[in-house]
Amino acid sequence: KEFLVEISGTTVTITCPSIEESVAWEIDGKKLNTKEKKHVIEDHNSSPVNVSCSADNTNYEMYLNARVCANCEELDALAVTGIITADLLITFGVLILVYYFSKDRKGRASTSAGSRPRGQKVQRPPPVPNPDYEPIRKGQREVYAGLEPRGF
């Protein structure tokens, strides 16, 4: 048989597995005056304790290591699943809205104060050629006439 342990805030309720209604309780070697089947520990400090109850020469022992807190909320699996699903749906909704609104603004000209108006792209003139690398043109071969192969 097993103990029944219920935790609510900082209160721990322990039910002895004995079928008898008159039970002797002992916590960490100290006998308690209560004879009820349920024992309530108020303001439990989360420290581990050895709990035993006895009735009709039968002794039941348990090591209680319960973590308690005053402001804790207990959630079941369905609530946790619902919260995660709702969070994912909201996140994907925001992503889709941002995508569609940013997609529409690509074609519009911006009207912010720091922007300059866009016109047609002005073509730059070709770079000035370097006279050392000027190409040979028809009718101008005399410029290069002095460049004959030399014999060694």
N, C-alpha and C positions, 0 to 999 in steps of 0.2 A: 504494500500500500504506500501511497505517496502523500506528502503534504500538499495542501492547496494554498498557494501564495498569491495574494492580490496586492498590487501596488497602485496607489493613487496619490500623486504629488509626493509628499514626504511621509505618508502613512503606509505602513506595511501591515496587512492582515494575514495571519497564518492560521490555517485550520488543521487540527490534528487528524490523522487518518484513523484514529480509534473510533469504534462504534459506540463507546461509552460516552455519556454526557458529562461525567465528572472526570476532569483530566488535570494532572499535576504538570505544571510547566517549569522548565529550567532553561535559562539563557546564560551562556558562558559560565556555568557552574553556580549561578545564583538562582535559588528557588523563588518562584513568584507566588503570591497569595491567591491568584485567580484559579478557579476550578472549571472555567467554561471551556468549551471545545474550541472556540476561536480566541486567539490572542491578538491584540492590536498594539503595534508599536508606533507611537506618535513621534513625529519629528526624528525619523531615523537618519543617521548621519552617513550612510553608505559604507560604514565599516563592516567587515565580515564578522559574523557571530555564529556560534554553535547553539542550535536550538534543539531541545528534546522535550517530548511530552510522554507521559506514562499513564496507563490506566489498566487495571486488572493484571498487574505484574508484567505488562508488555510495555517495552520502552521503544519509542521511535525517535531517531536522531536525524538531524539535518544540518548541513553547513549552509548558511544563508549569506550570499554575497550579492546583495541587491543594490544597484545604483539608482538613487532617487534624486529628484530635483524639484524645486518648488514651482517653477514656471514652465515645466515641460508639457507639451501637447502630444498625445498619442495619435498617430495616423494609421489607418489600415491601408492595405495594399491597393485597394480600389481608389482611395483618395490620392495616394502618391502617383498612381498611373494617370489619373485625370489631370493632376497638376502638370506633370511632364508633357502630356499630350497637348494640353492647352498652350503651354509655353512654346512648344515646337510649331503649332499652328500659327500663333501670333508672330513668331519670328519669320516664318516663311511668308506670311502675309505682308509684313513690312518689307522684306526683300523684294517681293514682286512689285509692290507699289513704288519703291525706289527705282527699280529697273525700268518700269514703264514711264515714270516721270522724267528720268534722266535720258531716256531714249527720245522723247519728244523734243527736248531742248537742244539736241545736236544741230538741227537745221535752222534754228532761229538765230538772228544776230543778237549779240548781247548788248544791253543798253546801260551797262554799268559805267561809272564816272571815269574809271581809268582806262577804258578801252578806246582804241582809235578806229575810225570807220574803215571798213574794208573796201578796197577798190580792186580793179583788175591788177594783176601782178605786172609791175613795170619791168620790161626787159632791160637788162644791163648791156651796155655795149661790150664788144669783145675786148679782152685785155690788150694793152699796147704791146706789140711784138718787140722783142729784144733785137736790136740791130745786129748783134753778133750771130744770131741764129735766123736771119732773114731768109726766106725761101727764094730759090732762083725763079725769076719770072721771065717770060718770053721777052726778048729784046733787051735784056739787061745782063747779058753774059759777060760784058766787058768788065764788070765789077769783079768777077771771079777769074778773069783771064790770067792774073798773076799767080794763080794757085795751080802750078803745074807740078807733076811728080818730079822729084829730084833724083838724080842718080847718085848713088853712094860710091 
